Amino acid sequence: MQDLPLPALLAATIILAALAWYALARRRGFATALPAALAVLFVGGWLLLDLRWTVNLGRQVRATAAQYAGKDWRESRLAAEDGPCSRSSRRPGRKCPSSRLAFSS
């Protein structure tokens, strides 16, 4: 888990950049361009978040392909995180292997 998620960091950065731009623009007399500057900052942040999402999706696709590629449905079920439980459920009278669950609030 991230200590500071990227969306929160981007929001804080955009707010600080907008305030700095507004202070500078007010001194120079072109503060009327604030909506355009905010739009540029917003779109830039959006594109950065979208790029991060796309990279994370590519990593997940590669990890999923490595785990399940070339396997039929039975082997895929056994390769999953709950594979031991799936394996024991096919045998009558067998219980799922115990595992520790951690709950947090």
N, C-alpha and C positions, 0 to 999 in steps of 0.2 A: 504494500500500500504506500502511496506517495504521502510525504509529509505535507506538501503543499500542492494540491491538484492544479494542473495547468489552467483550467478555466478561471479559477480564482486568481491565479497569478496574472493572467492576461487581463482580467477585469481591473485589477489594481493598477497594472501598468498603463492601460488605456486611460483610466481616470487621471493618473498622475501626468501622463503625456498631454492630455487635454487641458488640464489646469496650467501646465507649463506653457503650452502653446497659447492659451488665452492670455496669460500674463504678458508674454512677449508680443502678441498681436495687439494688445491694448496700448502698449507703449509705442508701437510703430503705426498705429492707426488703421489697421485692417482687421479689426475684431469681427466684422460682419461675415467673414469667411469661416466662422466657427462651425456652422453646420456641415460644410464641405470637409473640414478637417476631421470632425467627429465621424463622418461617414467613411473616410479613408481609414481611420484607426479601427473602426468597427469591422470593415471588410477585411482588413489585414489580419486582425485577430481571428476572425471567422475562418479565413483561409489557413492560418496556422493550425487551428484546432482540427480542421478537416484533413489537413495533411497528416497530423498525428494519428487521427482515427484510421486513415487509409493505411498507414504503416503498420499499426497494430493489427488491422484486419489481415494484412498480408502475412504477418508473423503467425497469426492464429491459423490461417489456411495452410501454411507450410507445416505447422505442428500437427494439425489434424491429418493432413495427407501422410505424414511420416508415421503416424500411429495406426491408420486404418487402410492405407493403400495396398491393393492387391489381396485383400482378405475377403472371404465370403462373410455372410451375415453372422454365422456362428463364431468365426474367429474374431470378427469385429466386436461382438458382445464380450468375448473373453479378454480382448485387448483394452476394453474400456476401464474406467476407474473402479467400477463395481464388478469387474470380471470375476473375482473370487466368489462373490455372492451369486452371480449368474451361474457359475460352475456348480455351486452346491445346490442351487434350486432345481437343477436337472435330475438330481438323485433324490428319490423319495426318502423321507426320514432324516435328511441332512439339514442342518441349520446353517445359516449364513455365518461365516467366520466373524468373530467379534472384532470390532474396530472402535477406536476412541473417537468420540465426537466432541468438538470444542464449540461451545456457545459463548457468544459475547454480546453485550448490549451497549 
